[in-house]
Amino acid sequence: MTSDLFLRALREEPVERLPVWMMRQAGRYLPEYRETKDRAGGFLALCRNPELAAEVTLQPVRRLGVDAAILFSDIMVPLLPAVPGLDFAPGPTLPGAITSADGLAPPESADELTFVYDTIRILRRELAVPLIGFAGTPATVATYLAEGGSARKEFTALRRLMHAAPDRAQGLIDRLEQLVLRYLTRQVEAGAQAVQLFDSWGGEISPADFERFCAPGLRRMVKSLRALKVPVIYFARGPLRDVGATAYGVDWTVDLAAARSRGPVQGNLDPAILLSTPAEVKRAVAEMAKPVAHTGYVVNLGHGIWPDTPIENAEAFVAAAQAVKVSR
């Protein structure tokens, strides 16, 4: 690794400019990604192929010049050994809903995901920027399990379970906590230099239920991961909730300056802006970063880049972020 700008920003150390990367930066908006996926034989085959998964991870680093790489994978991948029959078409599909810990293999099943850890080892040899490992939070993964996949968009099954069978809901979330923690620990042991927890559906849970069912386990996980001496980023849609993370990724509905006042922060451009023009993208990035243009801030989107994003707009996003004047 030759550039640690991203890691220095998370540690709130001096930076010469703002670091930038994009959630889902390795993916469908890039023609080279689509070609590689076809060569692999599909999404899941690509995830299982360390050489090609590493190639896809590297593609946006080469093309865009981002300051961090994020492992190419999916938040449901750690469930592959734990849930027989899990597939992607293209979103996760399961043979049926899983609403208790009894439907999952033990946390040690994460040790079987050697293709993920091999991908990380390849990337550490190739990358000149830090590598971010990641996983979905227990609540977000449980949301898909309780629904039996991603076909429905309301995603109410887990919330219903929390009230109809709270002990069963808690048992499912607790088992996923153990599994996800083991999975991320293995990623760090393989060489990941930071980890991000994606809580795409945690914002749908009420504050009271979040504190009851989700927050205690998240805080345990984050504490364990930080003890491994890596920064932990917690990204959630919606309200900012304290789980003890090193930094917080926020979406475009959160006031960035207010979030930054609580510690290092990442985000929060609306990905829809990248569907406009390069000039509008540059204007929006400059405006977004102005109140937080100093260390402790990582420029990113407020969610993943959309598949139909023009590449020139992704390039404009990164260039605009790197051009922001840093206040001392």
C-alpha positions as CSV (number, residue, x, y, z in Angstrom):
1,M,0.0,0.0,0.0
2,T,1.4,3.4,-1.0
3,S,-1.5,5.7,-0.1
4,D,-3.1,5.8,3.4
5,L,-5.2,8.9,2.9
6,F,-8.4,7.1,3.6
7,L,-7.2,5.6,6.8
8,R,-5.6,8.9,8.0
9,A,-8.9,10.6,7.6
10,L,-10.7,8.0,9.7
11,R,-8.1,8.5,12.4
12,E,-8.6,12.3,12.1
13,E,-5.0,12.8,11.2
14,P,-3.8,15.6,8.8
15,V,-4.7,15.0,5.2
16,E,-3.6,16.9,2.1
17,R,-7.0,16.4,0.4
18,L,-10.3,14.6,1.1
19,P,-10.3,10.9,0.4
20,V,-13.1,9.5,-1.8
21,W,-14.6,6.2,-2.8
22,M,-18.1,5.1,-3.8
23,M,-20.4,2.4,-2.4
24,R,-20.9,-0.3,-5.1
25,Q,-18.1,1.3,-7.0
26,A,-17.2,-2.2,-8.3
27,G,-20.2,-3.1,-10.3
28,R,-22.8,-2.8,-13.0
29,Y,-22.2,0.7,-14.3
30,L,-18.8,-0.4,-15.5
31,P,-18.6,-2.2,-18.9
32,E,-15.5,-4.1,-17.8
33,Y,-17.4,-5.4,-14.8
34,R,-20.2,-6.7,-17.0
35,E,-17.6,-8.4,-19.3
36,T,-15.9,-10.0,-16.3
37,K,-19.2,-11.3,-14.8
38,D,-20.1,-12.8,-18.1
39,R,-16.7,-14.5,-18.3
40,A,-17.2,-15.9,-14.8
41,G,-20.6,-17.3,-15.6
42,G,-22.8,-15.1,-13.4
43,F,-22.8,-13.1,-10.2
44,L,-22.4,-15.9,-7.7
45,A,-19.7,-17.6,-9.8
46,L,-17.9,-14.3,-9.9
47,C,-18.0,-14.0,-6.1
48,R,-16.6,-17.5,-5.8
49,N,-13.7,-16.9,-8.1
50,P,-10.9,-15.1,-6.2
51,E,-8.9,-14.0,-9.3
52,L,-12.0,-12.5,-11.0
53,A,-13.5,-11.0,-7.8
54,A,-10.1,-9.3,-7.2
55,E,-10.1,-8.0,-10.8
56,V,-13.6,-6.5,-10.3
57,T,-12.5,-4.9,-7.1
58,L,-9.5,-3.3,-8.8
59,Q,-11.5,-2.0,-11.8
60,P,-12.8,1.2,-10.3
61,V,-9.5,1.9,-8.6
62,R,-7.8,1.8,-12.0
63,R,-10.4,3.7,-13.9
64,L,-11.5,6.3,-11.3
65,G,-8.5,6.8,-9.0
66,V,-10.5,6.3,-5.8
67,D,-8.7,6.3,-2.5
68,A,-10.0,3.0,-1.2
69,A,-11.1,-0.3,-2.6
70,I,-14.0,-2.3,-1.3
71,L,-14.1,-6.0,-1.6
72,F,-16.4,-7.2,-4.3
73,S,-19.0,-9.5,-2.8
74,D,-22.5,-9.3,-1.4
75,I,-24.0,-9.0,2.1
76,M,-25.6,-12.5,1.7
77,V,-22.4,-14.3,0.8
78,P,-21.6,-15.3,4.4
79,L,-25.0,-17.1,4.4
80,L,-24.0,-19.5,1.6
81,P,-22.7,-22.2,3.9
82,A,-25.3,-21.4,6.6
83,V,-28.4,-21.5,4.3
84,P,-28.5,-24.3,1.8
85,G,-30.4,-23.2,-1.3
86,L,-29.5,-19.6,-1.1
87,D,-29.1,-18.1,-4.6
88,F,-29.2,-14.8,-6.5
89,A,-31.6,-14.1,-9.3
90,P,-30.4,-11.3,-9.3
91,G,-31.3,-10.5,-5.7
92,P,-31.1,-13.1,-2.9
93,T,-33.6,-15.9,-3.1
94,L,-34.2,-18.6,-0.5
95,P,-36.1,-21.9,-0.5
96,G,-38.3,-20.3,2.2
97,A,-38.4,-17.8,5.0
98,I,-36.0,-18.3,7.9
99,T,-37.4,-16.8,11.2
100,S,-35.3,-18.5,13.8
101,A,-31.7,-19.4,14.6
102,D,-32.6,-23.1,14.0
103,G,-32.6,-22.4,10.3
104,L,-29.0,-21.4,10.2
105,A,-25.7,-23.3,10.4
106,P,-23.4,-22.4,13.3
107,P,-21.2,-19.3,13.1
108,E,-18.2,-21.5,12.3
109,S,-19.6,-22.0,8.9
110,A,-18.0,-18.6,8.0
111,D,-14.7,-20.4,8.0
112,E,-15.8,-22.2,4.8
113,L,-15.8,-19.0,2.8
114,T,-12.2,-19.4,1.7
115,F,-12.8,-17.8,-1.7
116,V,-13.5,-14.5,0.1
117,Y,-10.4,-14.6,2.2
118,D,-8.3,-15.7,-0.9
119,T,-9.7,-12.7,-2.8
120,I,-8.5,-10.4,0.0
121,R,-5.0,-11.9,0.0
122,I,-4.7,-11.3,-3.8
123,L,-5.9,-7.7,-3.4
124,R,-3.4,-6.9,-0.7
125,R,-0.7,-7.9,-3.1
126,E,-2.1,-5.7,-5.9
127,L,-3.5,-2.6,-4.3
128,A,-1.8,0.7,-3.6
129,V,-4.8,2.0,-1.6
130,P,-6.5,0.5,1.5
131,L,-8.9,-2.4,1.2
132,I,-12.3,-2.3,2.9
133,G,-14.0,-5.5,3.9
134,F,-17.7,-5.5,4.6
135,A,-20.8,-7.4,5.8
136,G,-24.5,-6.7,6.3
137,T,-25.6,-6.1,9.8
138,P,-27.6,-8.8,11.6
139,A,-30.8,-6.9,11.3
140,T,-30.4,-6.2,7.5
141,V,-29.5,-9.8,6.8
142,A,-32.3,-11.0,9.0
143,T,-34.7,-8.8,7.0
144,Y,-33.9,-10.8,3.9
145,L,-34.1,-14.1,5.7
146,A,-37.5,-13.4,7.3
147,E,-38.9,-12.4,3.9
148,G,-37.4,-15.4,2.1
149,G,-35.4,-13.2,-0.2
150,S,-35.7,-9.8,-1.8
151,A,-38.8,-10.2,-4.0
152,R,-41.0,-8.1,-1.7
153,K,-40.2,-4.5,-1.2
154,E,-42.1,-3.8,2.0
155,F,-39.8,-5.9,4.2
156,T,-42.1,-6.1,7.1
157,A,-41.6,-9.7,8.1
158,L,-38.8,-9.1,10.6
159,R,-40.6,-6.2,12.3
160,R,-43.7,-8.4,12.6
161,L,-41.6,-11.2,14.1
162,M,-40.1,-8.7,16.7
163,H,-43.6,-8.2,18.1
164,A,-45.2,-11.6,17.5
165,A,-42.3,-13.7,18.7
166,P,-39.7,-11.4,20.2
167,D,-37.5,-14.3,21.6
168,R,-37.3,-15.9,18.2
169,A,-36.5,-12.6,16.5
170,Q,-33.7,-11.9,19.1
171,G,-32.4,-15.4,18.7
172,L,-32.1,-15.0,14.9
173,I,-30.4,-11.6,15.2
174,D,-28.0,-12.9,17.9
175,R,-27.0,-15.9,15.8
176,L,-26.3,-13.6,12.8
177,E,-24.3,-11.4,15.1
178,Q,-21.9,-14.3,15.9
179,L,-21.8,-15.3,12.2
180,V,-21.1,-11.8,10.9
181,L,-18.5,-11.1,13.5
182,R,-16.6,-14.3,12.7
183,Y,-16.8,-13.5,9.0
184,L,-15.5,-10.0,9.4
185,T,-12.8,-11.2,11.8
186,R,-11.6,-13.7,9.1
187,Q,-11.6,-10.8,6.6
188,V,-9.3,-8.7,8.8
189,E,-7.1,-11.7,9.4
190,A,-6.8,-12.1,5.6
191,G,-5.7,-8.5,5.2
192,A,-8.7,-6.1,5.2
193,Q,-7.6,-2.8,6.6
194,A,-11.0,-1.4,7.5
195,V,-14.5,-2.9,7.6
196,Q,-17.9,-1.4,6.8
197,L,-21.2,-2.7,8.2
198,F,-24.1,-2.1,5.9
199,D,-27.5,-1.5,7.7
200,S,-29.7,-0.8,4.7
201,W,-32.9,-1.8,6.5
202,G,-32.0,-0.8,10.1
203,G,-33.5,2.6,9.5
204,E,-36.9,0.9,9.0
205,I,-36.9,-0.3,12.6
206,S,-38.3,2.1,15.3
207,P,-35.8,3.6,17.7
208,A,-37.2,1.6,20.6
209,D,-37.1,-1.7,18.7
210,F,-33.6,-0.9,17.4
211,E,-32.3,-0.3,20.9
212,R,-34.0,-3.5,22.1
213,F,-33.2,-5.9,19.4
214,C,-30.2,-4.6,17.4
215,A,-28.1,-2.0,19.2
216,P,-26.6,-4.2,21.9
217,G,-25.3,-6.8,19.5
218,L,-24.0,-4.1,17.1
219,R,-22.1,-2.5,19.9
220,R,-20.6,-5.8,20.8
221,M,-19.6,-6.5,17.3
222,V,-18.0,-3.1,16.7
223,K,-16.1,-3.3,20.0
224,S,-14.7,-6.7,19.0
225,L,-13.7,-5.5,15.5
226,R,-12.1,-2.3,16.8
227,A,-10.0,-4.5,19.2
228,L,-8.5,-5.9,16.0
229,K,-7.0,-2.4,15.3
230,V,-9.1,-1.7,12.2
231,P,-11.5,1.2,11.7
232,V,-15.2,0.2,11.6
233,I,-17.6,2.2,9.5
234,Y,-21.3,1.8,10.2
235,F,-23.5,2.8,7.3
236,A,-27.3,3.1,7.7
237,R,-30.1,4.5,5.8
238,G,-32.1,7.1,7.7
239,P,-31.3,8.4,11.3
240,L,-27.8,8.3,12.7
241,R,-27.6,5.8,15.6
242,D,-24.6,5.4,17.8
243,V,-23.1,1.9,17.8
244,G,-19.6,2.8,18.9
245,A,-18.2,2.8,15.3
246,T,-15.0,4.6,14.2
247,A,-17.0,6.5,11.6
248,Y,-20.5,6.7,10.3
249,G,-21.7,6.6,6.7
250,V,-24.9,8.6,6.2
251,D,-27.4,9.0,3.5
252,W,-28.6,12.3,1.9
253,T,-31.4,12.8,4.4
254,V,-28.9,13.4,7.2
255,D,-27.3,16.8,7.9
256,L,-23.6,16.2,7.2
257,A,-22.2,18.9,9.4
258,A,-24.3,17.7,12.3
259,A,-23.1,14.1,11.8
260,R,-19.5,15.3,11.5
261,S,-19.8,17.1,14.9
262,R,-20.2,13.6,16.5
263,G,-17.0,12.1,14.9
264,P,-15.6,11.0,11.6
265,V,-18.2,10.7,8.9
266,Q,-18.6,9.4,5.3
267,G,-21.2,10.4,2.7
268,N,-23.7,11.7,1.7
269,L,-24.4,12.7,-1.9
270,D,-27.7,11.4,-3.3
271,P,-26.8,8.9,-6.0
272,A,-29.5,10.3,-8.3
273,I,-27.3,13.4,-8.8
274,L,-24.9,11.2,-10.7
275,L,-27.6,10.8,-13.3
276,S,-27.4,14.5,-14.2
277,T,-24.3,16.1,-15.9
278,P,-20.6,16.3,-14.9
279,A,-21.0,20.0,-14.2
280,E,-24.0,19.4,-11.9
281,V,-22.1,16.6,-10.1
282,K,-19.1,18.8,-9.5
283,R,-21.3,21.6,-8.2
284,A,-23.1,19.3,-5.8
285,V,-19.9,17.7,-4.5
286,A,-18.3,21.1,-3.8
287,E,-21.5,22.3,-2.0
288,M,-21.8,19.1,0.0
289,A,-18.1,19.1,1.2
290,K,-17.8,22.8,2.0
291,P,-18.9,22.6,5.7
292,V,-16.8,19.4,6.4
293,A,-13.7,20.0,4.2
294,H,-11.1,18.8,6.7
295,T,-9.8,15.6,8.1
296,G,-12.4,13.1,9.5
297,Y,-14.5,13.3,6.4
298,V,-14.6,10.7,3.6
299,V,-16.5,11.8,0.4
300,N,-18.9,9.1,-0.7
301,L,-22.5,8.7,-1.9
302,G,-25.4,8.3,0.4
303,H,-26.0,4.9,-1.0
304,G,-24.7,2.7,-3.8
305,I,-24.0,4.1,-7.3
306,W,-26.9,3.2,-9.7
307,P,-26.3,0.8,-12.5
308,D,-27.3,3.3,-15.2
309,T,-24.9,6.0,-14.0
310,P,-22.8,7.4,-16.9
311,I,-19.1,6.7,-16.3
312,E,-18.2,10.3,-17.0
313,N,-20.4,11.4,-14.0
314,A,-18.6,8.9,-11.8
315,E,-15.3,10.3,-12.9
316,A,-16.6,13.8,-12.3
317,F,-17.6,12.8,-8.7
318,V,-14.2,11.5,-7.9
319,A,-12.4,14.5,-9.5
320,A,-14.6,17.0,-7.8
321,A,-14.0,15.4,-4.4
322,Q,-10.2,15.3,-4.9
323,A,-10.3,19.0,-5.9
324,V,-12.0,20.3,-2.7
325,K,-9.7,22.6,-0.7
326,V,-9.0,21.2,2.7
327,S,-9.2,23.6,5.7
328,R,-6.5,23.2,8.3
